[in-house]
Amino acid sequence: MGIPGPYKSKEVASLTSGVQFWGKYLVAEKNQRKTRNGRDIINLRLADSLGSIEVVMWDDCRVKGDLQKGVVIGMLAEVGQYNNRLQITAKRIKILDEDPSLYLLAAPVPRETLISELKQMVDSVSDLHLSILLQTILTPELITVFSNTPAAKRIHHNYLGGLLEHTLSVAKLCQQAAQMYPQLNRDLLVAGAILHDIGKIKEYELQVTPEYTLEGKLLGHIVIGYELIDKAIQKMRGEGHDFPPMLENMIKHLILSHHGSLEFGSPVKPLFPEAFLLHVMDNLDAKMFVYFEKMAHPENGEEYITPYDSFHQQQFFTYRYQSEQQIFPDSDE
């Protein structure tokens, strides 16, 4: 009886302890270390277009070829348990001559759709100053980069097109909130949402996985975004377009305060309603992404409860209740 496969990363979570399987994956991360007793061990994060899996590779694993980050491999592995968690151990690995880009995780929505939605959102801003600012910054060349940039290295929307997907989600949330609170300046809020993470186009670059650029490490996307907006406003004024100084301060404040506090990287706290709402919606979309990912890729633990996540400092409840349609009996009353 043959060994089952190929298995995609999403399918591996459904396997039980003791099962062997094979599949083809991109080596996204490779970390080599020694155990306490001096034995060599390599931790791999393997990816495909649907997600990623963590794999342990001991010194007795048979490897054919040069195993490095960025190569595509064929792997025979076995599923086991360690500390009540699923653990995958590589048994045999072969380096394959395949295009790594075919294994990159990408936004579930086509890039063309996301770009079209961005343009519609930009066109919806009727304030003349903010409209020209958005058009000045969002050149066709920048939109191309924007649509290929991840929103983060690991936490949320960390894939091709993730930044644009996240940005549109935040802008839509802000747009809906503006309908609920008519006191808000809708155009200021939406323009801030579109631009809040614009600095990430220079903070991250997509190699095999999202990686920080040197500029990103030294400055961070909040400062980079502030500088992009500042240069655009100076360019507008140089071309004869008036840009009110108070509006300049407010749009810059939206960028500087969207992380909410010094603790999370913002040099100032949100000081007016649009800034506070942008921070809340940005945080909401990022956190909801995490919850939905935990639902879609549950790890072995207690029934419906994931193992403790040290990064998020909590466990996650993965059961999903499906409402049943209530049927009322016919009645003449």
N, C-alpha and C positions, 0 to 999 in steps of 0.2 A: 504493500500500500504506500503510495507516494506521500511526501510531506506536503501539507496544504499551502497554497499560495498562488499568485502573489497577494500579500495582504497590504492594504493601504494603512496609513498611520491611524486613521479613525477606527478601523476595524480591529486593530490589535487589542484595544481595551476590552473587547468582548471575549477574548481568549481566556481560558482557565489555566491554572497552574499545571505544569507537566506537559503542555502542548508544545510541539515544535512547529515552526512556520518559516516561510521565506518571503522576501520582498525586495524591492529596489528603492533606494533612498539616497538623498543628498546628505553628505556629512556637513552639518551646520556648525557643530562645535566638537572639539576634541581636547580633552584634558587628561594628561597622564600624571600619575602619582604612585606612591608606594603605600602599601598597608603597613600596619604596626609591626607585622612580622617580616617586612621587607619584600613582600611579593608585589610585582608590578600589576597595576590595574589602570585601565583607560575608560573614562566615562565619555560616551558619545551622545550627542543629540542629533538624531537623524530626522530629516524632513522630507515631505513631499508636498504636492499642491493642496493637500487637505489639512495638514497640520504637522505635528512632530512627535517623536517618541524618545524616551531616555533609554540608553542601552549600556550595559556593563560589559567590558571586554577584558578577560583575564589573559595571562601570558601563554595559556595553552590554546588560544583561539588561532585557527589556521587562517593566515592572511596571504592573498595572492595579489601583489602589486603594492604601490606606495600609498598607504592610507594617510591622507592629509585632509584638512578642512577644504571643502569646495569640490571634492570628487564625488561621483556617483558610484554607489556600491550595490552589489547583490549580496544579501546576507541571509544565512541560515541561523536561526536563533531559537532559544527555548524560553518559555514563560515560567517564572517561579514566583515565590513569595519571599519578601524580606521586610521585617518589621511591619507585618500586616499590610504591605503594599505590593502591588504588582512590580516585579522586577524582570527585565528582559536581559538575557545573557547571550551574547554573540558566540556562535560555535564555529562558523566559517564565513569569511568575507572575501569577495573578489571585486577588484576595481574594474569598473565598466567604462567603456568609451562612449558616453552619452552626454547630451547637452544639459548642463546643470540648470539652465533657465527653465526647463520643462518641469522642474521639481520645486520651483519657488512658489511659496504661498502668495496668493493675490486676493484682492477684495472680491467678494462674491458678486458684486454688481459690475458689469462691464465698464471699462474706463471711459468709453465714449458717452455712456449714460451719465456718469458722474460729472464729466466735463460739461455736458449739456445742462445739467441741473445747476452747476456752479454759475454758468453764464446767465441762466434764468434768475438766479438769486441776485446776482450783481445788477441785472437790468431792473429788478424790483425796487432798488434803492433810488428814490426820486429826488432826494436832496442833491442839489447841483454839486456842492463842494465834495461830498462823500462819494458821489458817483464818479466824478473825475479822478478822485484819489484812487478808487478801486481800479479804474481803467488804466491809470498810470502804472500801478504796481503789477496788475495781472495781465502782463503782455502775453502773447501766444507762446513765447519761449518759456516764460516763467510757469505758465499753466501746464506745459509739457512736463517740466520738472516736478511741479506740484502734484500731478496725477501719478507720478512714479515713486513718490516718497512715502516711507512708512511714518506712522504717527508716534512710534516709540520703538525702543530696542527690544523689550520683552513684554511689557505690561498690557497694552491694549492697541488694537489695530496695527500690529507690528508686521506689516506685509506690504507688498506692492500695491500702491493706491490707497493705503490705509489712512494717510493724512487727509486726503481729499474726502474720503468717506466719513471720517470723524468730523471734519470741518462742516460738511453739509448737515450732518445730524445735529450738531450744536446750533447751526444757523436756523434749522427748521424748528428746533425746540424753542429758541429765542423768539422766532416769528410767532409761534403759537402763544407764547406767554405774553407777547405784546398785545394780542387780542384780548387777553384776560385782564391786563392792566393798561387801560388807555392812557394813564399818566406817563407812560414810558415813551421815549423818543424811539420809535420803531426803526427808523433808518440808521440812527447811531448804533443801536443795539445789533442790528443785522450786519452792518459794516464791521463792527468790532468782532462779531462772531466769525465772519469770513477771514479776517486778518489775524485772529488771536494767536494762531500757531504758525503763521507764515514764516517765521524764522527757522522752522524745522527743515525747510528746503535746503538750508546750509548747515544745519546741525547734524543731520543724518545722511548717510549714503548707503544704498543697498548693494552690498557685495554678495556674499553667499547668504548672509543674514544682515539685518540692520546694524550698522556700526556708526559710532560717533566720528565725525570729522574732527580735525585738529581745531578748527574754528568753533565747532560745537562744544568741544571739551573746555576750551579757554573762555568762551563767552556765554554759551547757552542760548536757547532759542528766544527767550524773552528779550534779551539785549539785542540779538540779531534782528528780531522783528521790529523793535523800536527804531533801530538804525535804518531799516528799509523804509519805514513810514516817514521818518524824518527826511531822508533823501528825496522821497517822492514829493513831499510837501514843498521842499525847497525848489525842486524841479518845476512844480506847478507855478510857484511864484515867479520863478525866472522866466516862465513862458507867458506871464501876464494874468494868470488865474489867481484871484483872491482866495485866501484860505483864512478864516477867522482865527485869531490866536487862541481864543477860549475853546473853540472846537478842536484845534490842534492838541491842546492840553488834554481834552477829554478822550479823544481817540487814542492818544498815547497812554493815558491812564488805563484804558481798557486792556491794552496789551500788558502793561506792567503789573496789573493787579489780578490777572485772571487765575493765578494759582492760589489766591486768597490770603496768603500770609507769608511772613518771612520764613517760617519753618519749611514751607514747600516751594520756596524759590522766588516768590514775588517780593520786590523791594518795597512795595506799598500795599496796604489793604484796600479793598474796594470802598470808595468813598461816596458813590452815588448809585441810584437804583440799577441803572443799566450795567454798571461794572459788577455789582453784586450778582445780578441775574446771570450774566455771562459766566462768572466763576462757578455758580451753582450748576448751570447747564453743561459746562465743560466737564465738571467733576461727575455729574450724573451720567453722561454718555460713556465716559471712561469706566466708571464702576459697573454700569449695566453690561458693558462688553465682558467684563470679568465674570459676572454672574452667569451670563449666557454661555460663555466658554466652559465654565464648570458644569453646566447642565449638559452641554453637547459632548464633553470629554470627561465623564466621571472617572475618578481613580478608585481603585479597590480600597475599601475601608469598611466601615460599618454600613449596613443597608441604608441607602439614601444619604449617608453622611460621608463626605470626603475626609481623607486624613487631614491633620492640621497643616495649614498652609503658613509657613513661617514668614513669607513676604507680606501677605495680607493679614497675618496674625489672627486667623480664624479658620473654622471649618465651614463647609457649604452643604446645604440641604438640597439634594438633586431631584427629589420626587416632584413630578408635575401633575397636578390635579386637572382632569379634563371634565368640564361641566357637562352634565347630561341634560338633554332637552326635556323639559317637564311637559308632560301631556295632560291636559285637563279634560276630564270627561264632559261629554255634551250635557248641557243642562238648560232647562227652560226657565230656571230661576234668574 
